[in-house]
Amino acid sequence: MPYGTLIIYGDVVVHQTNNMRLKKYLSVNFKLAGLASLLIVLSSCQNTIQEEQKISPYEFQGGYPTQATIEKTYDELDVQRVSQVYMEFMPLASMQALFNSHVNESGMESGDIAVFTEIDEGKVNHIGLTYNTESIYASAFIDLKTDGPIVLETPPNVLGIVNDGWMRYVTDLGNAGPDKGQGGKFLIIHQDYDGEVPEGFFVFRTPTYRNWVMVRGFEENTGAGDEAMKYYKNHFKIYPLSEGLEGVGNYTNYSIEKDINTTHPRDENYLDLIHQTLQYEANAAFTSYELGLLETIGVKKGEEFNPDSRMVDIYRRGIERGDAMAKANAYANRLEDVKVYDDREYEYLFVGGNYQFMRGPAINLDARTLFHYEAIVVTPAMAAKMVGIGSQYLAGYRDSDGEFLMGENTYKLHLPAGIPAKDFWSVTLYHPDTRSLLQNGMVKPSINTYDEPVINEDGSVDLYFGPEAPEGKEKNWVKTLPGEGWTTLIRFYGPLEPYFDQSWRPDDIVKL
C-alpha cells in the first residue's frame, strides 16, 4: 500500500506507514481498540440474549419444550379456550338460564305463561337483562321434545318473538310478525319433525327443542293488574297441537315474585349449564366446531361432567377472564361503527344493524358478544329500519366528556322536541355489572311517556340523574347510587323517520 494510506476497520482508523516505530505503535493500539470493540459487541450480544430470556417465559432444549413449558402452555391454552367458550356460547347460556329460572324459581312447565301484570312494579326486584318498565310482559318457554309441535294463539297489537335455544330469531309475533298485529295462530315445530303439518297456521321450524316465547303488550290494550292477567288468559294461549285447547298451560303473576334471576352464571357453574343443555338438545343444535371446542375443555355429549381440581381452577380463571373481556367489549367497544352519531357518545346494541350479527360473509363476533352480554330478544324489528313498527335503542355509558357515568355525580339529559316514537319513549337506567334495572330504592329507575314528565315550552324534555333531585326537578329525575356506575337505554317504540335519518338527535348526557 502507498505510504500514508488510511485503513478503516469498523470504527477503528489505522494509518498505514513505513516508519517501523510508528507502525509498531499503531499495531498495538489497533489491537487494543479492536479488543475493546469486540468486548463491547460480546457484551451487547450477551445483554440481548439475557433480555430475550427474561422476556420469554418459555424454555426449549434442542428445540423441544421443557416439561415446565409444556405444563404452562397447556394451562394457558385451556384457560383461553374456556374464555372463548364463555363468549361464544353466551347466547345459549343466557337463553338456558332463563328457561331454568322459569322452571326452578317460578315452578313453570312448557307452555306456562308468566305475566308482569304491572308495567313497572316488581321488575326492579328481578335480575334480568335490560327489562323495560313500560310493557306488560308475558313470557314462556316451549319444549318440542316433550310436547311435540306447539300452537301459539297470540293477542293483537303486541311486540313479540320466538327465539330458539341459542337466542336466534325464529319469528316475530304481533305488529312486526306475519299476523301484522291482528293476532294469529302459529305452529312451532322442530326442524326434524316429519309428521303432518295442518293448514291454518303460520308455521315455523326451529333447530332446538326448547324455545322462548315472549310478548310485550301495551297497557292501553292489556290493562294492568288483574285486568292484564285476564287479558292474557283470554288472548294468549300455548298448547301442544296433539292436545288442543285442553292442553293450555297455567298463568303466573311475575310481578309479585321476588329474587328472580334469569341471567347466566359468571363462574365455573356456567359450564354446568352448557353441559346440561348439550345433553338435552340434539347434536343438530350445535356445529361440529362448537362440539369440538367444548370437548377440548372436558364438556362432552353423552358423558358426565366431573372436572378435577385442576380443571375447576382453569374454568374459574377462564370465565373470570372471559367476563372481563366481554365487559370491556360492551362498555369500551372498539368497532368502528359502534357509535350511532359522529358527534355523540351513544352506541348501538345491534352494531352494523344486522340481527344475525353478520358483516358480509363473516360473523361480527364482537358485535354478537356485545349484544348478548347486555341484552335479550333477537329480532329484525330491533335492528332493521321499520318505521312506526318495532323498536330502536340508544345505549349510553359515557357523558359528554367521554367519562363513564357514575352515581355520585349529577347529570342532565336534554331531549329535543318531537321525540320520534309513535307508541312511547323511555329512558331507563341499568347497572353495568348486572345489566339489570338499577336497584336504587325507587319503584322503577326510568322516566317515560306514561309518566308525563315536565315538558319545556319548546316541547323539549330535560331529565336529571344523580343521588338527589335538583330543586324543582323531582318529576324528571332518576336516583343514582354514589360509588356505583350506571348505563342507560333510550327506547323508541314505533320509531319514526326522524330517528332513522338522524334529523332528531338527543344531546349527550352532561355532568353538572
C-alpha positions as CSV (number, residue, x, y, z in Angstrom):
1,M,0.0,0.0,0.0
2,P,1.2,3.5,-0.6
3,Y,2.8,5.4,2.2
4,G,0.2,7.3,4.3
5,T,-2.8,5.1,3.4
6,L,-5.7,5.1,5.9
7,I,-7.4,1.8,6.5
8,I,-10.7,1.6,8.3
9,Y,-11.6,-1.4,10.4
10,G,-15.2,-0.9,11.7
11,D,-14.9,2.2,13.9
12,V,-11.0,2.0,14.1
13,V,-9.0,4.1,11.7
14,V,-5.4,2.8,11.0
15,H,-2.7,4.8,9.3
16,Q,-0.6,2.7,7.0
17,T,3.2,3.8,7.3
18,N,6.7,2.5,6.6
19,N,8.0,4.1,9.8
20,M,8.7,1.0,12.0
21,R,8.4,2.8,15.4
22,L,5.1,4.4,14.3
23,K,4.0,1.1,12.7
24,K,4.5,-0.8,16.0
25,Y,2.7,1.9,17.9
26,L,-0.3,1.8,15.6
27,S,-0.3,-2.0,15.6
28,V,-0.5,-2.2,19.4
29,N,-3.2,0.4,19.7
30,F,-5.2,-1.1,16.9
31,K,-5.2,-4.5,18.7
32,L,-6.3,-2.8,21.9
33,A,-9.0,-0.9,20.1
34,G,-10.2,-4.0,18.3
35,L,-10.3,-5.9,21.5
36,A,-12.3,-3.2,23.2
37,S,-14.8,-3.2,20.3
38,L,-15.1,-6.9,20.4
39,L,-15.8,-6.9,24.1
40,I,-18.4,-4.2,23.6
41,V,-20.1,-6.4,20.9
42,L,-19.9,-9.5,23.0
43,S,-21.3,-7.6,26.0
44,S,-24.2,-6.2,23.8
45,C,-25.0,-9.7,22.5
46,Q,-25.0,-11.2,26.0
47,N,-27.3,-8.4,27.2
48,T,-29.6,-9.1,24.2
49,I,-29.7,-12.8,24.9
50,Q,-30.4,-12.2,28.6
51,E,-33.2,-9.7,27.7
52,E,-34.7,-12.3,25.4
53,Q,-34.5,-14.9,28.1
54,K,-36.2,-12.5,30.5
55,I,-39.0,-11.7,28.0
56,S,-39.8,-15.2,27.0
57,P,-41.4,-17.4,29.8
58,Y,-40.9,-20.5,27.7
59,E,-37.9,-22.8,27.7
60,F,-36.8,-25.2,25.0
61,Q,-33.9,-27.7,24.9
62,G,-32.7,-28.7,21.4
63,G,-35.9,-27.3,20.0
64,Y,-38.2,-29.3,22.3
65,P,-40.3,-27.7,25.1
66,T,-39.3,-28.4,28.6
67,Q,-41.8,-30.1,31.0
68,A,-42.4,-26.8,32.7
69,T,-43.1,-25.1,29.4
70,I,-45.5,-28.0,28.4
71,E,-47.5,-27.6,31.6
72,K,-47.5,-23.8,31.3
73,T,-48.7,-23.7,27.7
74,Y,-51.4,-26.3,28.3
75,D,-52.7,-24.3,31.2
76,E,-52.8,-21.2,29.1
77,L,-54.4,-23.0,26.2
78,D,-57.2,-24.4,28.4
79,V,-57.8,-21.0,30.1
80,Q,-58.0,-19.3,26.7
81,R,-60.4,-22.0,25.4
82,V,-62.7,-21.6,28.4
83,S,-62.7,-17.8,27.8
84,Q,-63.6,-18.4,24.2
85,V,-66.4,-20.8,25.2
86,Y,-67.7,-18.2,27.6
87,M,-68.1,-15.6,24.9
88,E,-69.1,-17.9,22.0
89,F,-71.8,-19.8,24.0
90,M,-73.2,-16.7,25.8
91,P,-76.5,-16.5,23.8
92,L,-77.1,-20.2,24.5
93,A,-76.2,-19.8,28.2
94,S,-78.4,-16.7,28.5
95,M,-81.4,-18.5,27.0
96,Q,-81.0,-21.7,29.0
97,A,-80.6,-19.7,32.2
98,L,-84.0,-18.0,31.5
99,F,-85.6,-21.4,30.9
100,N,-84.1,-22.8,34.1
101,S,-85.3,-19.8,36.1
102,H,-88.9,-20.3,34.8
103,V,-88.7,-24.0,35.9
104,N,-86.7,-23.8,39.2
105,E,-87.7,-20.4,40.5
106,S,-91.2,-20.0,39.2
107,G,-92.4,-23.6,39.0
108,M,-93.3,-23.3,35.4
109,E,-93.6,-26.1,32.8
110,S,-93.5,-25.9,29.0
111,G,-96.4,-23.7,27.8
112,D,-97.0,-22.0,31.1
113,I,-97.0,-18.2,30.9
114,A,-95.5,-15.7,33.3
115,V,-97.1,-12.2,33.2
116,F,-95.8,-9.0,34.5
117,T,-99.2,-7.5,35.4
118,E,-97.8,-4.1,36.0
119,I,-95.6,-2.0,33.7
120,D,-93.2,-1.2,36.4
121,E,-93.9,-2.7,39.8
122,G,-91.9,-5.9,40.5
123,K,-89.5,-5.7,37.7
124,V,-86.8,-4.0,39.7
125,N,-86.7,-6.9,42.1
126,H,-85.6,-9.2,39.3
127,I,-82.1,-9.7,37.9
128,G,-82.8,-9.9,34.1
129,L,-81.1,-8.3,31.2
130,T,-82.5,-4.9,30.1
131,Y,-86.1,-5.2,31.2
132,N,-88.2,-2.2,30.2
133,T,-90.6,-0.6,32.6
134,E,-93.3,0.3,30.1
135,S,-94.6,-3.1,28.8
136,I,-96.9,-5.7,30.2
137,Y,-94.7,-8.7,29.5
138,A,-95.7,-12.3,29.1
139,S,-93.0,-14.9,28.9
140,A,-93.0,-18.7,28.3
141,F,-90.7,-21.5,27.2
142,I,-91.9,-24.3,25.0
143,D,-90.4,-27.8,24.8
144,L,-90.8,-29.6,21.4
145,K,-89.0,-32.7,22.8
146,T,-91.7,-33.4,25.4
147,D,-94.8,-31.8,23.7
148,G,-94.2,-32.2,20.0
149,P,-95.5,-29.4,17.7
150,I,-96.8,-26.5,19.8
151,V,-99.5,-23.9,18.9
152,L,-99.3,-20.3,19.9
153,E,-102.5,-18.2,19.8
154,T,-101.3,-14.6,20.1
155,P,-103.0,-11.4,21.1
156,P,-103.4,-8.4,18.8
157,N,-101.2,-5.3,18.9
158,V,-98.2,-6.7,20.7
159,L,-94.5,-6.8,20.0
160,G,-93.5,-10.5,20.4
161,I,-90.9,-13.0,19.3
162,V,-90.0,-16.7,19.3
163,N,-86.2,-17.2,19.8
164,D,-84.6,-20.6,19.7
165,G,-82.3,-22.1,22.4
166,W,-79.4,-20.1,21.0
167,M,-81.5,-16.9,21.2
168,R,-81.7,-16.9,17.4
169,Y,-84.6,-15.4,15.6
170,V,-87.5,-17.8,14.7
171,T,-90.3,-15.4,14.1
172,D,-92.0,-12.2,15.2
173,L,-95.4,-12.2,16.8
174,G,-97.8,-9.2,16.6
175,N,-97.1,-5.9,15.0
176,A,-93.8,-7.0,13.3
177,G,-95.0,-10.5,12.7
178,P,-96.8,-12.2,9.8
179,D,-100.2,-11.6,11.6
180,K,-99.5,-7.9,11.2
181,G,-100.7,-7.1,14.7
182,Q,-104.0,-8.7,14.3
183,G,-103.2,-11.8,16.4
184,G,-103.0,-15.2,14.9
185,K,-102.2,-18.9,15.3
186,F,-98.6,-20.0,15.0
187,L,-97.3,-23.6,14.9
188,I,-93.8,-24.2,16.1
189,I,-92.2,-27.5,15.1
190,H,-88.7,-29.0,15.4
191,Q,-86.7,-29.0,12.2
192,D,-86.6,-32.8,12.2
193,Y,-90.4,-33.2,12.6
194,D,-91.7,-35.2,9.6
195,G,-95.3,-35.6,10.6
196,E,-98.4,-33.9,9.1
197,V,-98.5,-30.1,9.2
198,P,-102.1,-28.9,9.3
199,E,-103.2,-25.8,7.4
200,G,-104.4,-22.6,9.1
201,F,-101.2,-21.7,10.9
202,F,-98.1,-19.6,10.5
203,V,-95.6,-22.4,10.6
204,F,-92.0,-22.1,11.7
205,R,-89.3,-24.7,12.2
206,T,-86.6,-24.4,14.9
207,P,-83.3,-26.4,15.4
208,T,-83.7,-26.6,19.2
209,Y,-86.2,-28.4,21.4
210,R,-86.6,-25.6,23.9
211,N,-87.6,-22.2,22.6
212,W,-88.6,-18.8,24.2
213,V,-91.9,-17.1,23.5
214,M,-92.3,-13.6,24.7
215,V,-94.7,-10.7,24.0
216,R,-94.8,-7.1,25.1
217,G,-98.2,-5.6,25.4
218,F,-99.3,-2.0,25.9
219,E,-101.2,-1.1,29.0
220,E,-103.9,0.7,27.0
221,N,-104.7,-2.7,25.4
222,T,-104.0,-5.2,28.1
223,G,-104.9,-3.1,31.2
224,A,-102.9,-3.7,34.4
225,G,-103.1,-5.9,37.5
226,D,-105.9,-8.4,37.4
227,E,-107.2,-6.9,34.2
228,A,-103.9,-7.7,32.5
229,M,-103.9,-11.3,33.7
230,K,-107.4,-11.7,32.4
231,Y,-106.5,-10.2,29.1
232,Y,-103.6,-12.7,28.5
233,K,-105.7,-15.6,29.7
234,N,-108.3,-14.7,27.0
235,H,-105.9,-13.8,24.2
236,F,-102.6,-15.6,24.7
237,K,-102.7,-19.4,24.7
238,I,-100.0,-22.0,24.3
239,Y,-100.7,-25.7,23.9
240,P,-99.4,-28.9,22.2
241,L,-101.0,-29.5,18.8
242,S,-101.9,-33.0,19.9
243,E,-103.9,-31.8,22.9
244,G,-105.7,-28.8,21.6
245,L,-107.1,-26.2,24.0
246,E,-107.3,-28.8,26.7
247,G,-103.5,-28.6,26.9
248,V,-103.4,-24.8,27.7
249,G,-100.8,-24.1,30.3
250,N,-101.0,-22.2,33.6
251,Y,-100.6,-18.5,34.1
252,T,-98.4,-17.0,36.9
253,N,-98.1,-13.4,38.2
254,Y,-94.5,-12.5,37.6
255,S,-94.9,-9.0,39.3
256,I,-95.3,-10.5,42.8
257,E,-92.3,-12.8,42.5
258,K,-89.0,-11.6,44.0
259,D,-85.4,-12.7,43.9
260,I,-85.8,-14.0,40.3
261,N,-82.5,-14.2,38.4
262,T,-82.8,-15.1,34.7
263,T,-79.1,-14.4,33.8
264,H,-76.5,-17.0,33.2
265,P,-73.8,-17.8,35.8
266,R,-70.5,-15.9,35.6
267,D,-68.4,-18.5,37.4
268,E,-67.5,-22.2,36.9
269,N,-71.2,-23.1,37.1
270,Y,-71.5,-21.6,33.6
271,L,-70.1,-24.8,32.2
272,D,-72.5,-26.9,34.2
273,L,-75.3,-25.1,32.4
274,I,-73.7,-25.6,29.0
275,H,-73.2,-29.3,29.8
276,Q,-76.9,-29.8,30.8
277,T,-78.0,-28.1,27.6
278,L,-75.6,-30.2,25.5
279,Q,-77.1,-33.4,26.9
280,Y,-80.7,-32.3,26.4
281,E,-80.5,-31.0,22.8
282,A,-79.9,-32.9,19.6
283,N,-76.4,-32.8,18.0
284,A,-78.0,-30.8,15.2
285,A,-78.4,-27.8,17.6
286,F,-74.6,-27.4,17.5
287,T,-72.0,-27.1,14.8
288,S,-69.1,-29.6,14.7
289,Y,-66.8,-26.8,15.7
290,E,-68.9,-25.9,18.7
291,L,-69.0,-29.6,19.8
292,G,-65.2,-29.8,19.3
293,L,-64.5,-26.7,21.2
294,L,-66.5,-28.0,24.2
295,E,-64.7,-31.3,24.1
296,T,-61.3,-29.6,24.4
297,I,-62.3,-28.4,27.9
298,G,-64.0,-31.6,29.0
299,V,-67.6,-30.9,28.2
300,K,-68.8,-33.8,26.1
301,K,-72.0,-35.2,24.7
302,G,-73.1,-38.4,26.4
303,E,-70.6,-38.1,29.3
304,E,-70.8,-36.9,32.8
305,F,-69.3,-33.7,33.8
306,N,-66.9,-34.3,36.7
307,P,-63.9,-31.9,36.3
308,D,-60.9,-32.5,38.5
309,S,-59.4,-29.7,40.8
310,R,-57.1,-28.5,38.0
311,M,-59.9,-28.0,35.5
312,V,-62.1,-26.4,38.1
313,D,-59.4,-23.8,38.6
314,I,-59.0,-23.5,34.9
315,Y,-62.7,-22.9,34.5
316,R,-62.7,-20.2,37.2
317,R,-59.8,-18.4,35.7
318,G,-61.0,-18.7,32.1
319,I,-64.5,-17.5,32.9
320,E,-63.2,-14.6,35.0
321,R,-61.1,-13.5,32.1
322,G,-63.9,-14.1,29.6
323,D,-66.3,-11.9,31.6
324,A,-63.7,-9.1,31.8
325,M,-63.2,-9.3,28.1
326,A,-67.0,-9.2,27.5
327,K,-67.4,-6.3,29.8
328,A,-64.6,-4.3,28.1
329,N,-66.1,-5.2,24.7
330,A,-69.5,-3.9,25.9
331,Y,-68.6,-0.6,27.5
332,A,-65.4,0.3,25.6
333,N,-66.1,-1.3,22.2
334,R,-63.6,-0.7,19.5
335,L,-65.7,-1.4,16.4
336,E,-65.6,1.5,14.0
337,D,-69.4,1.5,13.5
338,V,-70.5,1.1,17.2
339,K,-71.3,4.8,17.5
340,V,-74.8,5.9,16.4
341,Y,-73.8,9.6,15.7
342,D,-70.5,11.1,14.6
343,D,-70.7,13.8,17.2
344,R,-72.2,12.0,20.3
345,E,-71.4,9.2,22.7
346,Y,-74.5,6.9,22.0
347,E,-73.9,3.4,20.8
348,Y,-75.8,0.6,19.1
349,L,-76.9,-2.6,20.7
350,F,-77.1,-4.2,17.2
351,V,-73.8,-3.0,15.8
352,G,-74.0,-3.0,12.0
353,G,-77.8,-3.1,12.0
354,N,-77.9,-6.9,11.5
355,Y,-79.9,-9.1,13.8
356,Q,-77.7,-12.1,12.8
357,F,-74.6,-10.1,13.5
358,M,-73.3,-10.7,10.0
359,R,-70.9,-8.4,8.2
360,G,-70.7,-9.6,4.7
361,P,-69.8,-13.3,4.7
362,A,-68.4,-13.2,8.3
363,I,-70.0,-13.2,11.7
364,N,-69.1,-10.0,13.6
365,L,-68.0,-11.7,16.8
366,D,-67.5,-8.6,18.9
367,A,-70.9,-7.2,17.9
368,R,-72.5,-10.6,18.8
369,T,-70.8,-10.7,22.2
370,L,-71.7,-7.0,22.9
371,F,-75.4,-7.6,22.4
372,H,-75.6,-10.9,24.3
373,Y,-73.7,-9.6,27.3
374,E,-76.1,-6.7,27.7
375,A,-79.5,-7.7,26.3
376,I,-82.0,-10.4,25.3
377,V,-84.5,-10.7,22.5
378,V,-83.3,-11.1,18.9
379,T,-85.5,-9.8,16.1
380,P,-85.1,-7.8,12.9
381,A,-87.6,-5.4,14.4
382,M,-85.0,-4.2,16.8
383,A,-82.2,-3.9,14.3
384,A,-83.7,-3.0,10.9
385,K,-85.4,0.2,9.8
386,M,-89.1,-0.4,10.4
387,V,-90.8,3.0,10.6
388,G,-93.7,3.0,13.1
389,I,-93.3,-0.7,13.9
390,G,-90.7,-2.4,16.1
391,S,-88.4,-0.7,18.5
392,Q,-85.0,1.1,18.5
393,Y,-82.4,1.7,21.2
394,L,-79.6,4.1,22.0
395,A,-77.2,2.8,24.6
396,G,-75.3,5.3,26.8
397,Y,-72.3,4.6,29.0
398,R,-70.5,7.9,29.0
399,D,-71.1,11.6,29.5
400,S,-70.3,14.4,27.0
401,D,-66.7,14.4,28.2
402,G,-66.3,10.7,27.4
403,E,-66.2,9.6,31.1
404,F,-68.2,6.7,32.4
405,L,-71.5,7.5,34.1
406,M,-71.1,7.3,37.9
407,G,-73.7,7.5,40.6
408,E,-72.1,10.2,42.8
409,N,-72.4,12.8,40.0
410,T,-75.4,14.7,38.8
411,Y,-76.2,14.7,35.1
412,K,-78.7,16.3,32.7
413,L,-80.1,14.8,29.5
414,H,-81.8,17.1,27.0
415,L,-84.3,15.5,24.6
416,P,-85.2,17.9,21.9
417,A,-88.9,18.4,20.9
418,G,-90.5,15.9,18.6
419,I,-89.2,12.7,20.2
420,P,-89.7,10.2,17.3
421,A,-91.7,7.5,18.9
422,K,-95.3,6.6,17.8
423,D,-96.1,4.4,20.8
424,F,-93.9,5.6,23.6
425,W,-90.3,6.6,24.5
426,S,-88.4,5.9,27.7
427,V,-85.1,6.5,29.4
428,T,-84.1,3.6,31.7
429,L,-81.1,3.1,34.0
430,Y,-79.2,-0.2,34.5
431,H,-76.2,-1.4,36.5
432,P,-73.2,-2.1,34.3
433,D,-72.4,-5.3,36.3
434,T,-75.8,-6.9,36.5
435,R,-77.1,-5.3,33.2
436,S,-80.4,-5.3,35.1
437,L,-82.6,-2.4,36.3
438,L,-80.7,-0.2,38.7
439,Q,-81.9,-1.1,42.2
440,N,-82.0,2.5,43.6
441,G,-84.9,2.2,46.0
442,M,-87.4,3.7,43.6
443,V,-90.4,1.7,42.1
444,K,-88.7,2.0,38.8
445,P,-85.4,3.6,37.6
446,S,-86.9,5.2,34.5
447,I,-88.9,8.1,33.0
448,N,-91.2,7.6,30.1
449,T,-94.1,8.9,28.1
450,Y,-96.6,7.5,30.6
451,D,-95.0,9.4,33.5
452,E,-96.0,12.7,31.8
453,P,-92.7,14.4,32.7
454,V,-92.5,18.2,32.8
455,I,-92.1,19.5,29.2
456,N,-90.3,22.7,28.3
457,E,-92.1,25.5,26.5
458,D,-90.4,24.5,23.2
459,G,-91.6,20.9,23.6
460,S,-88.2,19.5,24.7
461,V,-87.7,17.5,27.9
462,D,-84.8,17.8,30.4
463,L,-84.1,14.7,32.6
464,Y,-81.8,14.5,35.6
465,F,-79.8,11.7,37.2
466,G,-78.0,11.9,40.5
467,P,-78.0,11.0,44.2
468,E,-80.5,13.8,44.9
469,A,-83.0,15.6,42.7
470,P,-82.2,19.1,41.7
471,E,-84.7,21.5,43.3
472,G,-87.9,21.6,41.4
473,K,-86.9,18.7,39.1
474,E,-88.2,15.8,41.1
475,K,-90.7,14.7,38.4
476,N,-88.0,14.5,35.8
477,W,-85.3,12.8,38.0
478,V,-84.0,9.2,38.5
479,K,-81.9,8.4,41.5
480,T,-78.4,7.0,41.2
481,L,-76.1,5.5,43.8
482,P,-72.7,7.0,44.8
483,G,-69.9,4.7,44.0
484,E,-71.9,2.7,41.5
485,G,-71.8,3.1,37.8
486,W,-75.0,3.2,35.6
487,T,-75.9,2.8,32.0
488,T,-78.9,3.9,30.1
489,L,-81.1,2.8,27.2
490,I,-83.2,5.4,25.4
491,R,-86.1,3.4,23.8
492,F,-88.3,4.4,20.9
493,Y,-91.3,2.1,20.4
494,G,-92.8,2.7,17.0
495,P,-89.7,4.7,15.9
496,L,-90.4,7.4,13.3
497,E,-88.4,8.6,10.4
498,P,-86.5,11.4,12.2
499,Y,-84.9,8.7,14.4
500,F,-83.6,6.8,11.3
501,D,-82.5,9.8,9.2
502,Q,-81.0,11.3,12.4
503,S,-82.7,14.7,11.9
504,W,-83.6,14.2,15.6
505,R,-80.8,13.6,18.0
506,P,-80.7,13.6,21.8
507,D,-78.0,15.7,23.4
508,D,-75.2,13.9,25.2
509,I,-75.6,13.4,28.9
510,V,-73.8,16.3,30.6
511,K,-72.3,16.3,34.1
512,L,-73.5,19.3,36.1
